């Protein structure tokens, strides 16, 4: 389990909408979905694959797995703890352990990772049978991804975080070189639009090379190891537009990057320490202190 701390600002009041503004701008401004700002502090937790959800602390947001988190847990977090719930899922990589794939692609076999390249599957994406998805084939992906967004809505998620939506940035992987910048842009924009049509907030996770183009379509961003990859400054396109950037770091020496994050006004923060405890720039919690007071799956 990870604790992170982030910043956002209090919302701004909407004035009269100019006739010169586009319909898209009007729709975004009058929408009711969650839009975390870049200067107000948010205390949040990212649930690990088999970790608990922490409830004794006054957290503002929980980032949980869409499939593994029960609807009742989401209800408790929202209604009894007053928190926002972000539900993450992979929208760019086929994960053979997820329960829905076989319902959409008849050539997939139960409990057998697919190793072929029939559409919409492309190159290898890991050691557990994962494969990158061909984002050009929106005709094949829109049904399963649309239904995943519907699932998030039914479960009561406030927001979604589609992960692994950066296949275009991995041109060196066999099968991915055919993808163009436009293909990734179209797919990611489609995901954001579909989320908003369901009144869900949506965060951009990855696709570092298209942050500028995608920022208008997403409500916030999630960055992982931006210091390690020297990508933190790129997320200024979100924070300068008063959109939160939730930053995850895996590093034990918090004294090194905490001042840098504060200097850049990038809300951070979490350090996942190998000694089984968590360090945050403004928070320190021992695992043993919370393991008995958490919601477990």
Buried (B, 14 or more C-beta within 10 A) or exposed (E): BBBBBBBBEEEEEEEEEEEEEEEEEEEBEEEEBBBBBBEBEBBBBBBEEEBBBBBEBEBBBBBBBBBEBEEEBBEBBBEEBEBBBBBBBBBBBBBBEBEEBBEBBEEBEEEEBBEEBEEBBBBBBEEEBBBBBBBBBBEBBBEBBBEBBEBBBEBBBBBBBBBBBBBBBBEEBEBBEEBEEEBBBBBBBBBBEBBBEBEBBBBBBBBBBBBEBBBBBBBBBBBBBBBEEEBBEBBBBBBEEBBBBBBBBBBEEBEEBBEEBBEBEBBBBBBBBEEEBBBBBEBEBEBEEBEEEBBEB
